Amino acid sequence: MSTDTESRRRRSTIDSQDSPWDQDHRGGHLHGPMCDRLCVASLHSELRDACTPSLSPSLLPGPGVYTPKCPSPHTRLSAHASEDVWEDTTNKTTIRAENEVEANKLANNYRFGFRKWKSHVTERPFEDRSDVVKELYSELNVIKPHTGHLITCGNVVYVLLFGWWVSLAYLLVSILMFITIIGVPYGKMCWKLSWYFLWPFGKSIQELGGGVERCCGRFPHCEAIPEDVEDNEDTSPILLPSPTEEPIPDLLQGPPQHKPYWHRVSTYVWLLLGYPLLAVVHSLACLISWLLVFTIPVAKMNARTLASILLMPPENLSVSTCSKRKPQGCETRALLCSYHAVNWYYYKYTVDGINVFAVNLLPLVIVSLVIGYVDKGNQFASSEVKFATAVGSIIPLSYYIGMGIASISAQSNFAVGAVVNATFGSITEMTFYITALLRGHRAGNACLQEIVKSALTGTLLGCILFIPGICMIIGGLRHREQRFNSRSAGVSSALLFISVGGVFAPTLFSKAYGNLVCDNCTNSTGDNTTSGSFACRNCHYDLSENNYTLFHSHIQPLVYTVSFLLPVAYIIGLIFTLKTHSHIYDIHVGEGHVTGHHGAVVHWSRWRALAILIIATLLMSACADVTTEHIQPILSQPNISQYFIGVTVLAMVPEIPEIVNGIQFALQNNISLSLEVGSCIAVQVCMLQIPLLVLFNAFYDVGFVLIFCDLHLWASIFSVVLVNYIFMDGKSDYFQGTALVVVYLILLASYFFAPSPAGC
């Protein structure tokens, strides 16, 4: 068929999104020496040979494409990447993108202090996408040649999850239609569809079309012709003459003409008795399969059946095998044809630029707010359920905040982007921290302050150890060894040292000059004499406001001094990396660019992104309030340390979108950005979030004291030393990543078995 022929022709020029460099290796499109550049491409997928010594403008897909200069012999090609990436030791970066907005977004990813974002903020031309991505957006109304097996694990899972009860529903409706007598045609249709939905793979539902419908009445297995087929030399005419070159009178006369669809009594019987029942069945199957994401083909199949097929005259529908050769002389239109129920690439599926997982989790926000604020007496949901739903709702809100920040930054100048990243970059965490401190202060619950400190430490440890570690593991398994800009990583490492040293300076100071206070001390000899050894419990340094000399005269001024110096160091880091020493990153747009968006269609405009940012922030505040309100039953669990809850659930759940971004960068052999994802968050925690909490406490005293327990102190210092040692050589592999993850798990085990904070 024409669509199949066209797709075969395009396969030679359209590269797969997972391995865009395969054709370069096979076809030898790289001519001449390659220059010393690291090329990060977000280019149209057919530009495999875009890195040639001289590229004609006529070969470019559009005027807004940014292309690099030719790389040199020291360059290394990265295979299995969905974006073209070259790495070398000169650390020069040339950005190529479909348009100026995407180029700005990619440039912002390499800027210190800017949030790293992987997803596109503009619409990509569908014809330039890979065959894998095009398949995700197929409407299942085109019959394509299929050579694989139909009996797969995914198809068997379909039968177990959906097929049997959907088929049973059709069987029951078929019996109901036969009982009505007048609905017999619909009963026959439901009988055929019952067998179809039990195993729809390799079968097709077609609409018998036009004046040749009478012919198809005699040939129910006629060939299906998709509605969007274009005629070419490889396709036969729709109507072919009879092999005998003689007209066949009985076929031409055919059965008598039917009444118009809406003039039949059977139509209204069907719409009253049969269609509503099947609408419920298909709606339920569509909802479940959509929420499972990887079974979205099943959702499309049910939605198309509900909206189109069940509203057609039953005599116009025909079910046949897709691969079976049909008799000629019949015109049909393919309505539904499916070969697989599961497609693992649907994690890439987007709706208006929003990832399908973020779309599916958005209703969880509404559910958590409704049960959190309406069901005050826990009559319909327990506190544990409310806590879990509120924490889960933070994930999609974090995604929308990140998408909004990236959209505004990509469409604005550098100053606006810097302000937006500084303002909203930490809004997710800050909302939870301030809400928890306020609730703890009003309730007189000092445990929430310790939970906030545990969450701060957990975010720091996760960004230093877990995010780089998991990215190194996944990237190393795919690319064996990956290289990154060791000098830019050194800047982040230096800032991490400054951050940790500043944040934990008051803690070290208090341990050096504080008074050790112990409770429940008993003499080991059993008497009350002062001789002998004592066994004491709950020993801690007296850092309360009662110790006026130490706290008010020494520790508190030190905290304010550190909280002032850390943001200053952050600003100096911004000036160093973005202005005076920007050559460390050496980010520039390739030759051939022009100003303007050049027809780029952004998913979110600046005003829409700003509105979404504000709404997501307000919803985040409400979800944080529900979380802190119902966290007490979780903290009261005797077998789980409160430290562990803070450093895991409350610290890492808001960072899940960042973890996904880092993994995607690593899969594209861009480990530099993967490492910067974690380093950027860790630096912002120490240099922005903690000083802001201290400032908030200075204006509204909620009892927040910047003194951490010993476990937080030594875990953070050890993690920073370890990650700096790993980053020294500018290389990464899965073994180094495993080391970081194992250390992180060891620290989590320490928190899990640690006793809860005193007084909690």
Disulfide bonds with the S-S distance in Angstrom:
Cys447-Cys760 2.17
Cys518-Cys539 2.13
Cys521-Cys536 2.17
